[in-house]
Amino acid sequence: MDNILVIGSSGQIGSELVMALRKIYGNEHVFATDIKQPTKEVRKSGPFQNLDVLDFNNLLHFLVRFNITQIYNLAAVLSGNAEKIPLQAWDINMKALMNTLEAARESGAKKLFWPSSIAVFGPTTPRHDTPQLTVMEPNTVYGISKLAGERWGEYYNKRYGVDFRSVRYPGLISYKTEPGGGTTDYAVEIFFDAIKKGSYQCFLKEDTALPMMFMDDAIANTIKLMQADPKKLSLRSAYNMAGISFDPKQLAAEIRKHIPEFTISYKPDFRQTIAESWPASIDDSIARKDWGLSTSFNLEKMTTIMLRKIREKASKST
């Protein structure tokens, strides 16, 4: 049986990924770790331990001690926050990756997942139906670190045989955890404010289209990639993963179908420039061909679930 380590398990992706993995592999075989406290669900359902991925010796010791065969490294400073602390963000993002690559090599862990992002693309990249292989000139700290990470992952695969796997996540939307400082966070914040306030002030312009994905689809496809036959994987950098594309105006219109009185205003900040350097839509046909990437949630279905679940959370907290 595989023993799985999830680094950064208290974040937006990690908290939901841990629970999905525990359903498949068993609670006792999925080790959640972070420097932040976990959700109650994660803590009660299986092992959790404080672990700083920047401490290489402790990381390697953990892998050996618990005979870890799969690693999911989700630790990162996201796009918006990274622009505020560029040197610190670069150091954290890259050291976290290099430590896990080297620890996987030394311990013999079978597989390593590390998330890349649509941030690897830049203003010179084709914005519509962005292909898998194209011009990549990111102009953000986050994007530069993700592009460098893809290259290091491919290098460790070819040089040392580390089974590195990655996807370029679009914006991820979930009702379970708060946003973590990303440029696509408006698409989560808007739902909470729609219910709490009946209005939302967006930090992007109304027509700024970006690729997004409902968290359930993101988790399912992440696990699908990790379970795929390595012989079928034609890429060892990171696969494009498209999801659905929409802009703030379109999302607001969908919310008004449920909350007619909802209003939205726009006050673009520094994240507008970041968003304009990213694709508006992405071609993920290679991922669909290689390992069966598929999605189940469109804008209408996602909006219905987000509003219902956030209302349920609000009613439980009062």
N, C-alpha and C positions, 0 to 999 in steps of 0.2 A: 504494500500500500504506500502511495506517495505521502510524504510529509511536506506541507506547504507553508512557506513563510510569506506573510504580507507585511511589507514595510510601508509605513504611512497609513495604517489601518484606521485612523481616526478622521481621515479626510473625507471629502465628498464621494470619491470613488471607492476608497478603501473600506469604509463602513458597510457599504452594500455588497462589495465584492466578497468580503469575508463571509457574510451570511450565505451568499450563493454558493461559495466553495464548500462551506460546511454541510450544506444540504447534499452535495455530491460526494464528498470524500469523507464525511464524518467529522463531528465537532472536534474531537481530540487530535485530528490530523492537520488542522489548519491553525497555525500560530499567528495571532494578530500582534503586531508590535508598532509602537510609535513613541514619540516623546510627549504626546498629549494624551489625556485620558480618553478612553473609548466610550462609545455609546453603551447604554445599559444592555442593549440586545447583544452586542459583541462580547461584553464582559461576562454576562451570565451564560452564554451559550458555549463557551470554549476558552482555551488558554489565551491570556493576554500578558504581555511583558513590556516594560519600558525598554526601548532599544534605540540608541542613537546610531543611525547608519553612517555617520561621519567618523565613528570610532571603529576602525577596521578590525582591530584585534577582538573586540567583543562581538562584532558581526561574524567573523570567521569562527569564533568559539561557539556561537549559537548554531551555526550551520552544522558543525561537526557534532556537537552535543546532541542535537535533536534529529540528526540524520536527514537534513532537509534535502529534498530532491527537486522542488520547484520554488522559485523565488519570484514574487511580484514586488518590484520596487516602485512605489508611487510617490516617494518623497520629492517635493519640489516647491520652489517659490514661483507662483504663477505670474502671468504676464503683467497685470496691472501693478502688483506689488514689486515685481522685479525692477521696474523702471524707477522706483523710488530708492532702491538700494542695489544698484547694478553690480558692484564688485562683490558684495556679500551674496547676492543671488547667484551669480556665476559660480562662486566658490562652493556654495551649498549644492546647487544642481549638478555640477560636474563631479565634485568629490563623492556625492552620494552614488552616482552612476559608476564611477571608476572603482569605488570600494566594492560594490556588488559584483561587477564584472570580474575583478581579481579574486574576490572571495569565492565566487562560483567556480572559477578555474581551479583554485587551490583545493576546494572541498570536494569537487566532483559533482556538484549539483547538476541535475540533468537539464533543467530548463530555466531560463530567466526572461521574465516579461518586464519591459520598461516602456512607459507611455511616451510617445512623441506627440506632436500636435500640428494643427494646420498653421501654427506660428512659424514653422520652418520655411514657409513660402514668404515672398516679399513683394514689394511694389512692382517689380519687373516680371513677376509670374503672371501668366494668363489667369484672369480673375474668374472666368466662367468655364465650368467643366474642366477644372485644373487637372492635368494628367498626372499619372504616377511619377513619370520621369520628365522633369521640366526644369526651367530656370529656378534656382533657389538662392535668393539673396536676402535673407531676413535682416531687418533693421531694428530689432528689439533684442534685449538681453535674453529674454525667454526663448525667442526663436533661434538665436545664435547658439544657445546652449543645447537646444533640442536637435538642431542640425548636426552639431558636433557629436552629440550622443548617438545619433543614428550611425555616423561614420565609425565611432568607436565600437558600437555593437557589432557591426558587420566585420570589423577588423578582428575582434575577439572570436567571432564565429569561424572565420577563415584561418586565422593564425593558431588558435588554441582549441577550436572545436566546441566552444561554449554555444549552447543552443539558444541563441538570442532571438527574441521575437518581439515585435512592436507594431503598434498602429498609430496613425496620426489622428488623434481624437479631434473631432469638431467641438463646438460648445456643448457641454453636457447639462441636462436639465433634470432636476430631481426635487422632490418635495420633502425628502428625509433629512437633508443636512443643509446648513447655511452656505452661501457662496464663499469661495476662498480667495477672492482678489483677482479674478480673471476678467478679461475684456468682454467675454460673452455672458457675464453674470447678470446683465439686465434681464435676460430671458428667464431667470429664476426669481429675481427680486420683484419683477412686475406682478407675478401671481400673488405673492405675499402682500404687497401694497394694495393690489386690487381688492383683496378681501378685507384688509385692516383699515384702509383709508378711502378706498373707492377712486384713487388716483395714483399716478406714478410720474415721477420726473426722470426721464431717460437720459443717460450720459452719452448716447449715440444719436445721430441724426435719424429721422424717421425712415429714410430709404436705404439704410445701411444693411444690406443683406449679408448673412453669414450662414455657414453650414452649422446645424445643430443636431443633437441626438438625445432622445429620451434615455434616461439612465438604464432602464431595463434592457433596451437594445444594446447599449454600450457594454454592460456586464455580460450579457449572453454572448456577444461576439468576441469579447476578450477571452472568455473561457473556451469558446469554439476554436479560436486561433491556437491557444495553448494545447488543446487536445488533438490538433490536426497532425496528420502524418508528416514528419519532417521532409520526406522525399517529395511532397507536393508543394513545398514552399519555394517559390522561385525568387523570393526577396529575403534578404537578411538585414535590411536596413529598417524600414517601417512601411506598412501598407497604408495607402489612402483609405479613409473611412468617411463616407459622405453624410449619411443621415438625411435630414431634410433642410432645405434652405428657406429662410424668410427674413423679413426686416421688422423693426419695431412697430411700424404702422400696421402691417399685416397681423402681427400677434395681438396688438391692441384691438383690432377689429374682430378677431376670433373671441377674445375675452368678452367683448360687448354682447356677443350672442348669449352669454350667460349672465352678465352684469351690465344691463343697458346703460346705466348711469355712469359707468367707468370713464374716466378722462385721462389723457396722457399729455404731458408737455415735454419739451426737449431742451436740454442744456448740455450740449456736447463738451466733454473735457478732453484730457490728454489721450484717453482711450480711443477717441475717434480716429486719430492718426494711426494708431495701431490697427484698428479694424479695417481701415482703408488699404492697408498693406496685405491683408489676408484675402483668400478666395471668397467669392460669393457662392460658388457651387463647385463640387468636386466629382471627379470620375473615379469611382472605386471598383471598376470592373475587374481588375486583376485580383483583388481580394475575393470578390464573388467567385471567380474562376478557380483560384488556388485552394481556398478552404471554406467556401460556402457562406461568406458574409451575407446576411439578410437582415431586414428590418421589418418591424410590425407596427410602428407608431407613426402616423402622419400628424399634421398640425392640429387637426380637429380632435382626434382621439387623445393626443397628449394634453391638450388644453382642458378637456373634460375631466381627465384623471387628476391633473394638477390641482384644479380648483376644488374638486371633491375631497381630495386627500388633505389639502391645507385647511379646509373648513373643518374636517374631522379632527385635525390636530388642535385647531383653535378651540373647539368645543370641549376637548379633553383637558385643556390647560386652564379653563375658566371654572 
